[in-house]
């Protein structure tokens, strides 16, 4: 209610009822039940390779399978095919692979991978070659075992060479610390023998399950 006053006599002239405006009718939401879905994968597997080997271990194959299952789960939301079509098919996808540092990089060295010229090049150059072989192994494995995902993409192998970490052994070959590292099975640097794939991010919408 509101009162009307005479400005000079200060007497009430009338009482007026003011009704509030009607509540607006809520708009019809054509997108009701639709929610945003952000998909981001950083495909990383540590310790997929034995020391001085470009071959995948059984443990590594299982780790890759676990990572791939995260992609296959997109099928539950009905967006797997959309993800493959818009983010994978026709795209260049980089596969990065690394070697660990298990002795001084700036001395002649190497191991058993003949294509990498062991004993004829600096250890860092041998390890660069080794990391490239590892990247190629991953690319071949993904193209063979997961062609339904990556068949339309161009997977590019990139050997990144030695991965420096707090566990790196930088002493020269034959140094007591290097020998101890070798005798321990070089387990301290196993996580540096890894690969990483940064798959494209994906933003879409899905129907809510509520």
C-alpha positions in Angstrom: 0.0 0.0 0.0 1.0 3.7 -0.5 -0.3 6.9 1.1 -0.9 10.2 -0.9 -0.2 13.3 1.2 -1.1 17.0 0.8 2.2 18.8 0.7 0.9 21.9 2.7 -1.6 20.4 5.2 0.3 17.1 5.6 -3.1 15.3 5.6 -3.7 11.9 4.1 -5.6 12.3 0.9 -6.0 8.7 -0.1 -4.6 5.2 0.3 -3.6 3.4 -2.9 -2.9 -0.3 -3.3 0.0 -1.0 -5.6 0.2 -4.5 -6.8 3.6 -5.9 -7.7 4.1 -6.7 -11.4 3.4 -10.3 -12.3 6.5 -12.6 -12.3 7.9 -13.0 -15.7 7.2 -16.3 -17.4 10.5 -18.2 -17.5 11.8 -18.8 -21.0 11.6 -22.2 -22.5 15.1 -23.6 -22.4 15.6 -25.6 -25.6 18.9 -26.8 -24.2 17.5 -28.2 -21.0 19.5 -31.3 -20.1 22.5 -30.3 -22.1 25.9 -29.9 -20.3 29.4 -28.9 -21.4 32.0 -31.6 -21.7 35.7 -30.8 -21.8 38.0 -33.6 -22.8 41.8 -33.3 -22.2 44.3 -36.1 -22.5 48.0 -36.0 -21.6 49.0 -39.5 -22.7 52.2 -40.2 -20.7 53.7 -43.6 -19.8 56.8 -43.7 -17.6 59.2 -46.6 -17.6 57.9 -48.2 -20.8 61.4 -49.3 -21.9 64.1 -51.4 -20.5 67.6 -49.8 -20.3 69.2 -49.4 -23.7 66.2 -50.9 -25.5 63.8 -49.5 -28.0 61.3 -52.4 -27.5 58.1 -52.1 -25.5 57.9 -54.2 -22.4 54.8 -56.1 -21.5 54.3 -53.7 -18.6 54.4 -50.8 -21.1 51.8 -52.4 -23.4 49.4 -52.8 -20.4 50.0 -49.2 -19.4 49.2 -48.0 -22.9 46.1 -50.1 -22.9 45.0 -48.4 -19.7 45.5 -45.0 -21.2 43.6 -45.9 -24.4 40.7 -47.1 -22.3 40.2 -43.5 -21.1 39.7 -42.6 -24.7 37.3 -45.5 -25.3 35.2 -44.3 -22.4 34.1 -41.4 -24.5 31.8 -43.9 -26.2 29.7 -44.0 -23.0 28.9 -40.3 -23.6 28.3 -40.9 -27.2 31.1 -38.6 -28.3 33.9 -41.0 -29.3 33.3 -40.8 -33.0 32.9 -37.0 -32.8 36.3 -36.8 -31.0 38.0 -39.0 -33.6 36.5 -37.1 -36.5 37.2 -33.6 -35.2 40.4 -33.9 -33.2 42.3 -37.0 -34.5 41.4 -37.6 -38.1 43.7 -35.8 -40.5 45.8 -34.3 -37.6 49.5 -34.4 -37.0 50.1 -35.9 -33.5 53.5 -35.9 -32.0 54.9 -38.8 -30.0 57.8 -37.7 -27.9 60.2 -40.3 -26.5 63.3 -40.0 -24.2 66.4 -41.7 -23.0 67.8 -41.6 -19.5 71.2 -40.2 -18.5 73.2 -43.1 -17.0 76.8 -41.8 -17.5 78.5 -38.7 -18.8 76.9 -37.4 -22.0 80.0 -35.8 -23.5 82.2 -39.0 -23.8 82.2 -41.7 -26.4 79.7 -44.4 -25.5 76.6 -46.3 -26.3 75.0 -49.7 -25.9 73.6 -52.5 -28.1 71.5 -50.7 -30.7 73.8 -51.0 -33.7 71.9 -48.4 -35.8 72.9 -45.8 -33.2 76.6 -46.4 -33.7 77.7 -47.4 -30.2 81.3 -46.6 -29.4 81.6 -44.3 -32.4 79.6 -41.3 -31.2 79.1 -39.2 -28.1 76.8 -40.9 -25.6 74.3 -38.0 -25.9 74.1 -38.7 -29.7 73.7 -42.4 -29.1 70.8 -41.6 -26.7 69.2 -39.2 -29.2 69.2 -42.0 -31.7 67.8 -44.4 -29.1 65.0 -42.1 -28.2 64.1 -41.8 -31.8 63.9 -45.6 -32.1 61.6 -45.6 -29.1 59.3 -43.0 -30.5 59.1 -45.0 -33.7 58.2 -48.1 -31.7 55.3 -46.3 -30.0 54.0 -45.0 -33.3 54.1 -48.5 -34.9 52.3 -50.0 -31.8 49.5 -47.4 -31.8 49.0 -47.6 -35.6 48.9 -51.4 -35.4 46.9 -52.0 -32.2 44.7 -48.9 -32.2 44.0 -48.2 -35.8 40.4 -47.5 -35.0 41.5 -44.4 -33.1 44.7 -43.3 -34.9 44.2 -44.8 -38.4 43.2 -41.4 -39.8 45.9 -39.4 -38.1 49.5 -38.9 -38.9 51.5 -40.0 -35.8 55.0 -38.4 -35.9 57.9 -39.9 -34.0 60.1 -37.4 -32.2 63.1 -38.7 -30.3 64.0 -35.9 -27.8 67.3 -37.4 -26.6 68.4 -37.4 -22.9 65.9 -36.4 -20.3 67.7 -34.6 -17.5 66.3 -35.1 -14.0 67.3 -35.2 -10.4 68.0 -38.9 -10.8 70.4 -38.5 -13.8 73.9 -40.1 -13.4 76.3 -37.6 -15.0 79.6 -39.1 -13.8 82.0 -40.6 -16.4 81.9 -44.3 -17.2 83.7 -46.2 -14.5 83.4 -43.6 -11.8 82.5 -45.3 -8.5 79.1 -43.6 -8.4 78.4 -44.6 -12.0 79.4 -48.2 -11.3 77.1 -48.3 -8.2 74.3 -46.9 -10.4 74.9 -49.6 -13.0 75.1 -52.4 -10.4 71.8 -51.3 -8.9 70.2 -51.9 -12.3 69.9 -48.2 -13.2 66.5 -48.2 -11.5 66.9 -44.6 -10.3 66.5 -43.4 -13.9 63.8 -45.8 -15.1 61.1 -43.1 -15.1 63.2 -41.0 -17.5 62.9 -43.6 -20.2 59.4 -42.6 -21.1 57.1 -41.3 -23.9 54.5 -38.5 -24.0 51.7 -37.8 -26.4 49.7 -34.6 -26.2 46.4 -35.4 -27.8 44.2 -32.5 -28.9 41.7 -31.0 -26.3 38.0 -31.3 -27.1 35.1 -29.2 -26.0 31.5 -30.3 -26.8 28.1 -30.8 -25.2 26.4 -33.9 -24.1 23.0 -34.8 -22.7 22.9 -34.8 -18.9 22.2 -38.2 -17.3 20.0 -36.5 -14.6 
